[in-house]
């Protein structure tokens, strides 16, 4: 496990505007706890897709108030509830997650995420600090201080710091996104197997644009 705090300290010294994206899952909240210890006013971007579990929204608001977070709720300019069903999950993610986030990231230079290599094969090679190309061609720095952590590390940190976690974990969920596309894990050995009914590994917000 890498020293996440050192990664945070080093990258907070980088010039430009910094932000964190959070879905308020366990790793996101742990990373938020670490970051606000050094930068209390760091913007915390949350993608309000209009499809979240009620418990997620209630927990988001409770933690934002308890920790005094600078919460920034992002929403699609033209949201379409149920697009996942009338079109596809890919179209729904593109409209409600990818578009709003990449648009917001144009205003930032350093982007913190709670990605971990052990979460899925699509994340197995992520680095703590790496360039990320936005659709506009602009390149920012994506920082994933928990890249080498395991789920056990995350939960141990939360327990050690008395951090309450999203109540949906108590119901057996292991990876939590939008309600229509999240189920209990289909494969107990794969925490993300309850996402999108196994149709895909990523929603698209961590897939950078190809170079021209």
C-alpha positions in Angstrom: 0.0 0.0 0.0 1.5 3.3 -1.0 1.6 6.3 1.2 -1.5 8.1 0.0 -0.9 11.1 2.3 2.5 11.7 0.6 0.9 11.6 -2.8 -1.7 14.1 -1.6 0.8 16.4 -0.1 3.0 16.4 -3.2 0.2 16.9 -5.6 -1.6 19.6 -3.6 1.6 21.6 -4.2 0.9 21.5 -8.0 -0.2 24.8 -9.5 -3.7 25.3 -10.7 -7.2 24.5 -9.5 -7.8 21.2 -7.8 -11.0 19.1 -7.3 -12.1 15.7 -6.1 -14.9 13.6 -7.6 -16.9 11.5 -5.1 -19.7 9.1 -5.4 -19.7 8.8 -1.6 -18.7 5.2 -1.7 -16.3 4.0 1.0 -13.1 4.8 -0.9 -14.4 8.2 -2.0 -15.2 9.1 1.6 -11.8 7.9 2.9 -10.0 9.9 0.3 -12.2 13.0 1.0 -11.2 12.6 4.7 -7.5 12.7 3.8 -7.8 15.6 1.4 -9.8 17.9 3.5 -7.4 17.5 6.3 -4.9 19.4 4.1 -7.3 21.4 1.9 -10.6 21.9 3.7 -12.2 24.0 0.9 -11.4 21.5 -1.9 -14.4 21.3 -4.3 -16.0 17.9 -4.1 -17.8 17.1 -7.3 -20.9 14.8 -7.2 -22.6 13.7 -10.3 -26.4 14.1 -9.7 -27.7 11.7 -12.3 -31.3 11.8 -11.0 -31.0 8.0 -10.8 -29.3 7.6 -7.4 -30.5 5.6 -4.4 -32.3 7.8 -1.9 -29.9 6.5 0.7 -26.9 7.8 -1.3 -28.4 11.3 -1.5 -29.2 11.3 2.2 -25.7 10.1 3.1 -24.1 12.7 0.7 -26.0 15.5 2.4 -25.3 14.2 5.9 -21.5 13.9 5.3 -21.3 17.3 3.5 -22.9 19.0 6.5 -20.9 17.1 9.1 -17.5 17.8 7.3 -18.4 21.2 5.9 -17.6 20.1 2.4 -17.5 22.4 -0.6 -20.0 20.2 -2.4 -20.6 20.8 -6.1 -23.6 18.9 -7.6 -23.2 18.4 -11.3 -26.2 17.7 -13.5 -26.8 17.2 -17.2 -28.0 20.3 -19.0 -30.9 18.3 -20.4 -31.3 15.3 -18.1 -33.5 12.4 -19.3 -34.7 10.1 -16.5 -35.0 6.5 -17.7 -32.6 6.9 -20.7 -30.9 3.7 -19.5 -34.1 1.9 -20.4 -35.4 3.8 -23.5 -31.9 3.8 -25.1 -29.0 2.2 -23.4 -26.9 2.4 -20.2 -24.1 3.7 -22.3 -26.2 6.6 -23.6 -27.5 7.3 -20.0 -24.0 7.4 -18.6 -22.8 9.6 -21.4 -25.6 12.1 -20.8 -25.7 12.1 -17.0 -22.2 11.4 -16.0 -19.5 11.8 -18.7 -20.8 15.0 -20.3 -21.4 17.0 -17.0 -18.1 15.8 -15.5 -15.8 16.5 -18.5 -17.4 19.9 -18.9 -16.7 20.7 -15.3 -13.2 19.4 -15.4 -12.4 22.1 -18.0 -12.1 24.5 -15.1 -9.6 22.4 -13.1 -6.0 21.3 -13.5 -5.7 18.5 -10.9 -8.4 15.9 -10.5 -8.5 13.6 -7.5 -10.2 10.2 -7.8 -10.6 7.2 -5.5 -9.7 4.7 -8.2 -8.0 1.5 -7.0 -6.2 -1.1 -9.2 -7.9 -4.0 -7.6 -11.4 -2.8 -8.5 -11.5 -4.2 -12.0 -9.3 -5.2 -15.0 -10.0 -1.8 -16.6 -8.3 -0.1 -13.6 -5.4 -2.5 -13.1 -2.7 -0.2 -14.5 -3.7 3.2 -13.2 -1.0 5.3 -11.6 -1.1 7.5 -8.6 -0.4 10.5 -10.8 -1.0 10.5 -14.6 -2.0 12.9 -17.4 -5.7 12.7 -18.5 -6.9 14.0 -21.8 -10.3 15.6 -21.9 -12.5 15.6 -25.1 -11.4 19.2 -25.8 -7.8 18.0 -26.0 -6.9 19.7 -22.8 -4.7 17.6 -20.5 -5.1 17.7 -16.7 -3.5 15.6 -14.0 -5.5 12.7 -12.6 -4.4 11.8 -9.1 -5.5 8.5 -7.5 -3.8 8.3 -4.1 -5.5 5.0 -3.2 -4.4 3.3 -6.4 -2.5 0.5 -4.6 -4.9 0.1 -1.8 -7.3 -2.8 -1.3 -10.9 -2.8 -0.1 -9.5 -4.1 3.2 -7.2 -1.0 3.5 -10.2 1.3 2.8 -12.4 -0.3 5.4 -9.6 -0.4 8.0 -9.0 3.3 7.5 -12.6 4.1 7.9 -12.8 2.1 11.1 -9.7 3.6 12.5 -11.1 7.1 11.9 -14.7 6.4 12.9 -16.0 7.3 9.5 -19.6 6.2 9.0 -20.2 4.6 5.6 -23.0 4.5 3.2 -25.8 2.3 4.8 -26.3 0.4 1.5 -23.2 -1.6 2.3 -25.1 -3.1 5.2 -27.6 -4.5 2.8 -24.9 -6.4 0.9 -24.1 -4.0 -1.9 -20.3 -3.8 -2.7 -20.1 -1.3 -5.5 -22.8 1.4 -5.6 -23.8 3.6 -8.5 -27.2 4.6 -9.9 -30.1 2.6 -8.5 -31.4 1.1 -11.8 -28.0 -0.2 -12.8 -26.8 -1.5 -9.4 -27.6 -4.8 -7.9 -26.1 -7.0 -5.2 -22.9 -8.5 -6.6 -23.6 -11.3 -9.1 -20.2 -12.8 -8.3 -19.2 -12.6 -4.6 -15.5 -12.6 -5.7 -16.0 -9.5 -7.9 -17.3 -6.5 -5.9 -18.2 -4.6 -9.1 -20.2 -7.5 -10.7 -23.4 -5.8 -9.5 -22.9 -2.9 -11.8 -24.7 -2.7 -15.2 -25.7 -6.4 -14.9 -22.2 -7.2 -16.0 -22.6 -5.5 -19.4 -19.6 -3.2 -19.0 -16.8 -2.3 -16.6 -16.9 1.5 -16.8 -19.4 4.3 -17.1 -16.9 6.4 -19.1 -15.8 9.1 -16.8 -12.4 7.5 -16.4 -11.9 6.8 -20.1 -9.8 9.6 -21.5 -10.2 10.9 -25.0 -7.8 9.6 -27.7 -5.1 11.8 -29.0 -5.7 13.2 -32.5 
